[in-house]
Amino acid sequence: MTKSHINQPKKSHKHHSDEPDDEKLFDFDKPFQEGTETATPSESTPDSKTAELESSIAELKEKNLRLLAEFENYKKRTMRERLDLLNSASKDVILSLLPVLDDFERAKRHAEGSSEEEFSEGVRLVYNRLNSVLQSLGLKAMDSVGESFDPELHEAITEVPAPNESMKGKVLDVIEKGYTLNDKIIRHAKVVVGS
């Protein structure tokens, strides 16, 4: 074998001239232009392009309307769910307070024919039951007497002279208790502050 035979590529037995299997599907040497492969002469006319653009605009408008309708339905559904949640939350509170109401009715009936001591005992029992129901729902009373006045927790009704120096700026008396529900303030304590 000579050197010229080694460097020359081997010849294929196929004839390359007219066979469709050997055609290039894509010429990597030419820049790619989108739409040139599938474009037909009829698609390049301005009327057909306008019609194509109008159909795509109509399709986009329809998609937009569907999305808007879905969003409106979503808003209505979430509003309805929120109202249902609020109604069921108040329903749970009312159901838990009904036994306390029953106790008050029994105490009232019992008070008509009993002594004052028995009545006060009945009221104390009803108060304890109501307090325990509300605590189980997350309600907690604030302890304010003797604490430093905090405008985030307390509402000062009046200021009175402090009995001693250590009570200045502190809560001397509570007019109306403050409450937290699940560690959020729902009512500020109305207090008397020492000055």
C-alpha positions as CSV (number, residue, x, y, z in Angstrom):
1,M,0.0,0.0,0.0
2,T,1.3,3.4,-0.8
3,K,1.1,6.6,1.2
4,S,-1.4,8.1,-1.2
5,H,-3.8,5.2,-0.5
6,I,-3.5,5.6,3.3
7,N,-4.3,9.4,3.4
8,Q,-7.2,9.2,1.0
9,P,-10.6,8.5,2.5
10,K,-12.2,5.2,1.6
11,K,-14.7,5.4,-1.1
12,S,-18.2,4.2,-0.3
13,H,-20.0,1.8,-2.6
14,K,-23.1,4.1,-2.7
15,H,-23.5,6.6,-5.3
16,H,-24.0,10.1,-3.7
17,S,-25.5,12.1,-6.4
18,D,-29.3,11.6,-6.4
19,E,-30.2,9.4,-3.4
20,P,-32.7,11.2,-1.0
21,D,-31.3,9.3,2.1
22,D,-28.0,11.2,1.9
23,E,-29.6,14.7,1.6
24,K,-28.7,17.0,4.5
25,L,-31.7,17.6,6.7
26,F,-30.1,20.8,8.1
27,D,-27.2,22.7,6.7
28,F,-25.1,23.8,9.7
29,D,-23.1,26.2,7.6
30,K,-26.1,28.4,6.8
31,P,-27.7,30.6,9.5
32,F,-31.0,29.4,10.7
33,Q,-34.0,31.5,9.9
34,E,-37.2,30.5,11.7
35,G,-40.1,29.8,9.5
36,T,-38.1,29.5,6.3
37,E,-38.4,25.7,6.2
38,T,-42.2,25.5,6.4
39,A,-43.1,28.8,4.7
40,T,-45.0,28.4,1.5
41,P,-45.5,31.2,-1.0
42,S,-49.1,31.6,0.2
43,E,-48.1,32.2,3.8
44,S,-45.8,35.1,3.0
45,T,-48.6,37.3,1.7
46,P,-49.7,40.2,3.9
47,D,-53.4,39.0,4.0
48,S,-52.5,35.6,5.4
49,K,-50.2,37.1,8.0
50,T,-52.9,39.5,9.1
51,A,-55.4,36.6,9.3
52,E,-52.9,34.6,11.3
53,L,-52.2,37.5,13.7
54,E,-56.0,38.1,14.1
55,S,-56.6,34.5,15.0
56,S,-53.8,34.5,17.5
57,I,-55.2,37.7,19.1
58,A,-58.6,36.1,19.3
59,E,-57.1,33.0,20.9
60,L,-55.2,35.2,23.5
61,K,-58.3,37.2,24.2
62,E,-60.3,34.0,24.9
63,K,-57.5,32.7,27.2
64,N,-57.5,36.0,29.0
65,L,-61.3,35.9,29.5
66,R,-61.1,32.4,30.8
67,L,-58.3,33.4,33.3
68,L,-60.4,36.3,34.5
69,A,-63.5,34.1,35.0
70,E,-61.4,31.5,36.9
71,F,-60.0,34.3,39.1
72,E,-63.4,35.7,39.8
73,N,-64.6,32.2,40.8
74,Y,-61.6,31.8,43.0
75,K,-62.3,35.1,44.8
76,K,-66.0,34.1,45.3
77,R,-65.0,30.7,46.6
78,T,-62.4,32.0,49.1
79,M,-64.9,34.7,50.3
80,R,-67.5,32.0,50.8
81,E,-65.0,29.7,52.7
82,R,-63.9,32.6,54.9
83,L,-67.5,33.4,55.8
84,D,-68.2,29.8,56.5
85,L,-65.1,29.7,58.7
86,L,-66.2,32.7,60.7
87,N,-69.7,31.3,61.1
88,S,-68.4,28.0,62.3
89,A,-66.0,29.7,64.7
90,S,-68.8,31.6,66.4
91,K,-70.9,28.5,66.4
92,D,-68.2,26.7,68.3
93,V,-68.0,29.5,70.9
94,I,-71.8,29.6,71.3
95,L,-72.0,25.8,71.7
96,S,-69.3,25.9,74.4
97,L,-71.2,28.7,76.3
98,L,-74.6,27.0,76.2
99,P,-73.9,24.9,79.3
100,V,-73.0,28.1,81.2
101,L,-76.3,29.6,80.2
102,D,-78.0,26.5,81.4
103,D,-76.2,26.9,84.8
104,F,-77.4,30.5,85.0
105,E,-81.0,29.4,84.4
106,R,-80.8,26.8,87.1
107,A,-79.2,29.3,89.5
108,K,-81.9,31.8,88.8
109,R,-84.7,29.2,89.4
110,H,-82.9,28.0,92.6
111,A,-82.5,31.6,93.9
112,E,-86.2,32.2,94.0
113,G,-86.6,29.7,96.8
114,S,-83.2,29.7,98.5
115,S,-81.1,31.7,100.9
116,E,-78.6,34.4,99.9
117,E,-75.6,32.2,100.8
118,E,-76.8,29.3,98.4
119,F,-77.4,31.8,95.6
120,S,-73.9,33.3,95.9
121,E,-72.4,29.8,95.9
122,G,-74.4,29.1,92.7
123,V,-73.2,32.3,91.1
124,R,-69.6,31.4,92.0
125,L,-69.9,28.0,90.4
126,V,-71.3,29.5,87.2
127,Y,-68.5,32.1,87.1
128,N,-65.9,29.4,87.5
129,R,-67.4,27.3,84.7
130,L,-67.7,30.3,82.4
131,N,-64.1,31.2,83.1
132,S,-62.8,27.7,82.5
133,V,-64.7,27.5,79.1
134,L,-63.3,30.8,78.0
135,Q,-59.8,29.8,79.1
136,S,-60.1,26.6,77.1
137,L,-60.8,28.7,74.0
138,G,-57.6,30.7,74.5
139,L,-58.8,33.6,76.6
140,K,-56.5,34.8,79.3
141,A,-57.0,37.7,81.8
142,M,-54.1,40.2,82.2
143,D,-52.6,40.6,85.7
144,S,-52.1,44.4,85.9
145,V,-52.1,45.5,89.6
146,G,-48.6,46.4,90.7
147,E,-47.2,46.2,87.2
148,S,-45.5,49.2,85.4
149,F,-47.9,51.1,83.2
150,D,-47.5,50.0,79.6
151,P,-49.6,51.8,77.0
152,E,-49.4,48.7,74.8
153,L,-51.3,46.7,77.4
154,H,-53.1,49.3,79.6
155,E,-55.5,52.3,79.1
156,A,-55.0,54.8,81.8
157,I,-58.4,56.1,83.1
158,T,-57.0,58.4,85.8
159,E,-53.9,59.1,87.8
160,V,-53.9,59.3,91.6
161,P,-51.1,60.1,94.0
162,A,-49.0,57.0,94.7
163,P,-48.9,55.8,98.3
164,N,-45.1,55.5,98.1
165,E,-42.3,56.2,95.7
166,S,-42.0,52.6,94.4
167,M,-45.6,52.8,93.1
168,K,-45.1,55.8,90.9
169,G,-45.8,54.9,87.3
170,K,-47.4,51.6,88.3
171,V,-50.9,50.3,88.1
172,L,-52.7,50.8,91.4
173,D,-56.1,49.5,90.5
174,V,-57.9,47.9,87.6
175,I,-61.3,49.3,86.6
176,E,-61.8,46.8,83.8
177,K,-59.7,43.7,83.1
178,G,-57.7,43.3,79.9
179,Y,-57.8,40.1,78.0
180,T,-55.6,38.3,75.4
181,L,-56.9,35.6,73.1
182,N,-54.2,33.2,72.0
183,D,-51.5,35.7,73.1
184,K,-53.1,38.6,71.1
185,I,-54.6,41.6,73.0
186,I,-58.3,41.7,72.4
187,R,-59.1,44.3,75.1
188,H,-56.7,46.7,76.9
189,A,-57.0,46.9,80.7
190,K,-58.5,50.1,82.0
191,V,-56.4,51.1,85.0
192,V,-55.6,53.7,87.6
193,V,-52.0,54.8,87.6
194,G,-49.9,56.2,90.5
195,S,-48.3,59.5,89.9
